[in-house]
Each structure stands twice: as structure tokens, then as C-alpha cells.
Amino acid sequence: MESRLKVLGHPVHPMLVMFPFGLLVTAVFFDVVDTLGGPAVLGEVAYWNISVALVMGVLAAAAGAFDLLAIPTGTRAKRVALTHAAANLAVILLFAAVWVVRFNADSRAAGGALIAIEVVALALLGISGWLGGELVDRLGVGVDREADLNAPSSLRPSATAHRVGEAR
């Protein structure tokens, strides 16, 4: 199934997800370095990275919703896509909570508790990123008209895989 939302023939959702992903990973890195005694400006930069990532994440989610709605109900692709969307929503909500706390604080720096929330959110983001890869690379969502929307998980060995030492 091909993406319903394209620019110059390319799906929009995969183009947008790289921005929040990279900004959030960088923000957490900067917050950790700031907390460990790095330059204080890193906390401020991390805060603004999160700010931009939240905006871009909402745009990426909107673009992803077009593809999600087009996936037929009852397929493995729909189940994976819903899990992917739910994980991304959790990531956005967790980072939005961190952003609100920092917005109202005297300092934009994160403390240990906020960094712990950020790390949990990044773990969810990693899982969601893997699920997004599963949707595109394994299930062909957004890129292949003839996609097998019920293909097995890429974590399962292929039926055609050969063991070392077996005759072909």
C-alpha cells in the first residue's frame, strides 16, 4: 500500500520523523552532559530542541495519520501501526510534560527526575522507531502497492533461511 500523503512522489511521514527523533536524542544527550557539569547553555539548547521536536512530532503524527487510516483493519500492519502510533503519542506526552516543567522553571536545565523521564521516552521512541521500520521495510506500508500487510515479524526467522552447514 502506498502512502496517501506524498511530496514529489515521496511519502511525507518518513521525511518528517527524522527531525523529532534527532532533536530528542540530542536534547537528552545535552541534558546529561549539562547535569554532569558541562556548559550551562546545553540545558537551554536541550529545552529548545525539545520545543522544536514537539512541533515537528505533531506534524509527523498528522502525516502518519493519513497512512494509518488507509491501512485495512484486521491486518498485522494495522496492529503494528496502532502500536507505533500509541508509542509515539506517549513519547510526545512525556516530552511535553518535561517541556512544561522546564517552561515554568527558573532555569531551563533538567534535573535527575526529568532526565529519567526523558530516558524512558527515548526507550519508547526506539521501540516505536523499530515498529516504523517494520511497517515500511517488512510490511511495505507507504511504499509498496503490492505489500503483504500480514507478513510475519522480522524477528522471526525466514522459512527460507538456511542453517550453517545444511545442504542447499
Long-range contacts (C-beta under 8 A, 24 or more apart in sequence): 1-70, 1-71, 1-77, 1-140, 1-141, 1-142, 1-144, 1-145, 1-147, 1-149, 2-142, 2-143, 2-144, 2-145, 3-66, 3-67, 3-142, 3-143, 4-66, 4-67, 4-69, 4-70, 5-63, 5-66, 5-67, 11-67, 11-142, 11-143, 12-63, 12-66, 13-60, 13-63, 13-64, 13-66, 13-67, 13-142, 14-132, 14-136, 14-142, 16-56, 16-59, 16-60, 16-63, 17-60, 17-64, 17-129, 17-132, 19-52, 19-53, 19-56, 19-60, 20-53, 20-54, 20-56, 20-57, 20-60, 21-125, 21-129, 23-49, 23-50, 23-52, 23-53, 23-56, 24-49, 24-50, 24-53, 24-91, 24-95, 24-118, 24-121, 24-122, 24-125, 25-122, 25-125, 27-53, 27-118, 28-115, 28-118, 28-119, 28-122, 31-109, 31-110, 31-114, 31-115, 31-118, 32-115, 34-109, 34-110, 35-109, 35-110, 35-111, 35-112, 35-115, 40-109, 43-107, 43-108, 43-109, 43-110, 44-108, 44-109, 46-108, 46-110, 47-99, 47-102, 47-108, 50-95, 50-98, 50-99, 50-102, 51-99, 53-95, 54-92, 54-95, 54-96, 54-99, 57-88, 57-91, 57-92, 57-95, 58-92, 60-88, 61-85, 61-88, 61-89, 61-92, 64-88, 67-141, 67-142, 71-141, 71-149, 72-149, 75-149, 75-150, 76-139, 76-149, 76-150, 76-151, 76-152, 77-135, 77-139, 77-141, 77-147, 77-149, 77-150, 78-149, 80-131, 80-134, 80-135, 80-139, 81-135, 81-141, 83-131, 84-128, 84-131, 84-132, 84-135, 87-124, 87-125, 87-127, 87-128, 87-131, 88-125, 88-128, 90-121, 90-124, 91-121, 91-124, 91-125, 91-128, 94-118, 94-120, 94-121, 94-124, 95-121
